Amino acid sequence: MRKESYDFLKTIQETPSPSGFEQPVQRVVRERMEPFADAIETDVHGSVIASLNPKGFPRVMLAGHCDQIGMMVKYIDDNGYLFFAQIGGIDPSVLPGLRVVVHTAHGPIDGVIGRKPVHVLKPEERGGKTELRDMWVDIGAKDKKETERVVSIGDPITFHLGLTHLGGDLVTAPAFDNKSGVFVVMEALRLCSVKKIKCALFAVSTVQEEIGLRGAKTSCFGIDPQVGIAVDVTHATDYPDIDKRVNGDIKIGSGPTIPRGANINPKLETMLVKTAKAKRLPFQMEASPGATGTDANVIQLTRAGVATALIGIPNRYMHTPTEIVSLSDLEAAAKLVSETVATINRRTKFIPE
């Protein structure tokens, strides 16, 4: 991966963006795309839209949601501990003992998630269900008054941010769901910026996907595209205890997935597969018989309907602080999207036959 692209990926991973609080990472996206886009705007919900050849036809929207799961300060007790609610789908069992960051008006504050240690749990509590109400964030304050000097109700909390290299080209970070998608759609626009594309291209860093696909719904309505490609993570199944009979056979490092199913326009799916084969890009097919739970859902159903496809980045340990993806999968996805977009013009037909 080229250094400038890797630096962008690393920077957005290290910038907080819990749903509803995405502005810091969106500023990074805007700055990154200024040299490559013809125009950049931010809509009323906070989605950033970078456009290329905006007067072309058809209008093609690429969507990657920038928001990550997180938590929110709900209550501060007399001893200064923070009790919290979840933002998006968090598995409470992964939380005890984690380092976290509280994002306040005074700047980021480090903390840890505490709960009773195993030594003092009652016998009936051991091995039981982990509840959010039984955990808190400890920022080292001596009492409520000290905490309230720097922390406010409603402040967002994220896992401790950062990107770490593992073996080969695998990297781990808390929010590859879905800063992977943001990276791919913006990298695809960058690659298209040196091509003479016929379509109008809009690469969107959408907001609030984790709490209901909200940013993609409103930004798609505003763009009014004829074609939409969402990029999101998908579950890798190449580690223990994943039943491939149920979840399919998806490997990290073997290329992005191209899903097939009701959420996917068959003509656009065929274009993606043909492009991948013609350009010798690795890819994997993925079965998606119903709703995909991604921005592709709302894009497909906008206005009178949009020809929609989805690209999946294989991801281990989704919605944990240690999600893993492959850098080569990200590169292949960006190339696949850009090369496919380059073939779209006003004569391209997407009506199923």
N, C-alpha and C positions, 0 to 999 in steps of 0.2 A: 504494500500500500504506500502511495506517495506520502511524503512527510507532511505536506500541507493538509491532506485529507485526514491522516491519522491525528494530527494536532486538533482538527475540528472535532473529530469523534471524541478525543480525550477531554476536550474542553466542555463539550455539552454533557458528558458523563459527570464531570466535576461541578456542574452548575445545577442548583436545585430547581425542580419544577413539579411539585405535587399539584394535583388537579385543583384548579382555581387560583394557583399561585405561580403561573408559568412565565411571568414576565422576565425574570433574569435569564433564562435559557433562550427566550425569544429575542432578546437583545443580541445574544451571541449569534443566533441564526441570521438576523438582519445584517449584522456586520460582515459575516462570512459571505453572504450572497451578493453584496453590493457590486463587486467587480463583474459578476456573471449575468445578472438579471437586467432586463430592460426597465423593470419597475418593481418596487417592493411596497406593500401596504400591510397594515394591521387592521383587522376588522374589530367590531365593537366587543366581541367576546375574547379577543386576544390572539386569534389565529394569524400567523404570518404567511402572506401570500407573495411568493416571488414569481414573476411572470417573464416569459420569453416569447417574442413574436406575438404579442397579445392580439393583434388584428388578424391572425391566421385563422384557419378553419380546417377541421373541427376544433373545438376547445377541449383540451385534455387536462384533467386534474390528477395530480399525484398527491397522495395524502400519507403522511406519517405522523402519528400523534406524539407530541413532546411531553405529555404529562406522565408522571410516575405515581405509583401508589405512595401513600404516606400516612401521617397521623395529624391530629389537631388538638391543641391544648383545650381541654373541656373544663377543668376544675383544678384549682390550686389549694391544697390543704394547709392547715395551720403550720405544718412543719416545712412547707415550701416545696413539697413534691407535686409533680405535674401528673394529673390523670388525663387520659386522652381518648379520643374517638378515632376510628380509622377513616382514611380517605382512600376509597377503592378497596379492592379485595385483598386483605391481608390475612395470612394464616397466623393466628396468635401463637401457635406452637413454636415458631421460629424466633420470637421476640425476646424472651428472657435473656438478659446478659448482653444484649447488643449495645454497641456504641451508636448514638444518634446525634443529630444536630437540630436544635430548635432555631428556627429562622425568625428573628425578632426585628423590630424597628431599630434596635441598637446594634444589629449585626448578628452573625451566627454564634450560638452558644452550644458548647459540647455537653453531652449528658450520656447517661447509661440507663437502660431499662432494667428496673429492679423488680424482684418478687421474692417471696419467702424462699430461702434455700431448702434443699431437699432434707437437710437434717432436722428441720423444725416443722415439716409438713406432717399433718395428721395422716395416719395409715390410709384413711379413705380418700385423701387428697392425692396420694401418690399414684401416678399413672392415669389420673383423671383428665378431663378436658381442661385445656388452658383457656382462661377467660381474660379478655381485655381489662375487665374491672378489677382483676387481681394483680395488675401490674401498674407501674408508674415510672416516670422519668425523674432521675436524680441529677440535678445540675450542681450539687455541692453547696446549695444555699442553706443558711442556718434556720430560716423561718419564712413564713408567707410574705412578710413585708420585704425581705431581701429579694425574694423571687420576683415579686410584683414590680420592683424597680426596673427590671429588664424584660420580663415576660408578660405578655397580655393574653387574655382569653381569645382563642381563635388563631393564635400563631401556629403555622404549620411546622411539622417535624418530619425529617427524612432519616433514612438510614445514613450512616457515615459514608460520604461520597468518595469516589476514586476508582481508577481503573488499574487492574493488576494483570500482568502477563503470566500465563501458565505455560504448559508444554506446547511446542509447535507454534501455530498461529492463534491459539485459543487465548481469549481474554475474559476476565470476569469483572463485573461491576454490579451495583444495585439496580440499575435502571435501563438495561438493554431493552426491556419492555417499557417504552418503545423508542428510545433514542436511536436504536438501530434503524427504525423506519424513517426518522427525521434525517439521519445521515444519508440513507440510500436515496430518498427523493431529492434532496438538495444536491447530492453528488451526481445524480442523473441529470438534473438541470445543468450543472456545470459541464458535464460531458456534451450535452446538447448545444451548449453555447458556442461551440466551435463547428457545429454542423449547420447546414441550411435547412432547417426544419420547415415544413409547410403548415403544420398545425400550430395552434396557439397553446403554449404550455404553461401551466400554473402548478408550481410545486408548493404545497401547503404544509406548514408545521401546525397541525391542528391541536386544539386544547380539549381538555375535559373528556377524553375518550373513556377513561377508567370509571367515570361516574355516569355514563350513559351516551357515549358517542356524540356529545353535544356540539363540539367545535366543527366536526366534519359535516354535520347536518346544516349548520348555518352558513359555513363557508361555501359549501357546494351549492346551496340555494343562490348565493350571491354570484358565484362564477357561472352557473348554469352550463356545465360542461355536457358534451355529448359522450365523452369517454372518461372513465375514472379508473385509476389503479391505486389501490391502497397497499401499503407495505407495513407489515407488522411481524412480530415474532410468532413462531409456531413451536409446538412441543417437540423437541428432539426425543427420540425413543431409544437411544443407544446407551442407556445406563440401567443399572439393576432395577428390577421390580416394576418396569413398565411393560404392560401387556400389549405386544405388537398386534395381536389379533383384534384388539379394540382400537388402538391408537395409531396403527400403521407403522411402517418401517422408515424412519426419518433420521438421518445421520448428520451430525455436525461435520462440516468440512467437505460435504458432498454436493454443495450448491444449495441455492434457495429452492423453496417448493413453489410449484404452480398448482394451486388447488383447482379441483373440478367439482361442480355441484350447482345447486339452485341459485347461489349468490353470484355466480360467475357467468358472464356472457360467453357463449361457446365460440363465437368468432374471435373474440379478443384472446381467449385462452389458446386457441389454435395459433394465432399470431405469435404469442409468447413462446410456445413450444417450437414453432418453425424458426423463429429468430435464435433461440438458444442452440438449436442444432446447427443452423447455418454459421453461427459465430463460434461454435464449439465451446459454448459456455456450459458448465455443469449445472444440472437442475434435477429435482426430484418431483414426481407427481404426488399429490396429496388429495385424498378423498374428503370432500366437505359436503355431505348430503343435505344440510339445512343451513340455517343462519350461521355465519362464521364468528359472530361476536366481535367484529372489527369495524373500522370505519367504512369498509366495503358495504356493510349492511345499509347504512343510511345514504351512502352515495347512490347505490343502485335504485333506491326508491324516491329520489329527489325529483320534484316536478313530475314530468311525464315519463320518467325513467331514464337511467344512464347505463350505457354499456360498461360493465364493471368487471374488474379482475382483481386478484389479490396475489401478492408475492409474500411468501413466508420465510423468515430467517430462523433456521433451527436454533433452539434455545434450551439449554438445560436449566432446571431449577427455577422456573418462572415464578415471579412474585416473591422471591426471596432476596436477601442482601447479596447473594453470590450467583447471579445469573451468568451463564457462560455462552459466548458465541464465537464464531470463527471469523477472522478478518477476511479470509478469502471468500467466504460466503457473502459478506457485505459487498466486497468488490464485484463479485459476479452478479449480484442482484442489481447494483447500480448500472452495470454495463448492459444487462438484459433489458432493464426498463428503458434506458436511453436509446439502445439500438431499435427497440420496438417502436418507441415514439417517433423515431426518424423515418419509419416506413408509413406513418399515418398521414393521409392527405384527404382532401374533400371527396375523393372518389372511393375511399375506403368504406365498405359496408359492414354494418354490425347487426343487421336484422337477422335473427335466427331463421334457419331454413329447415 
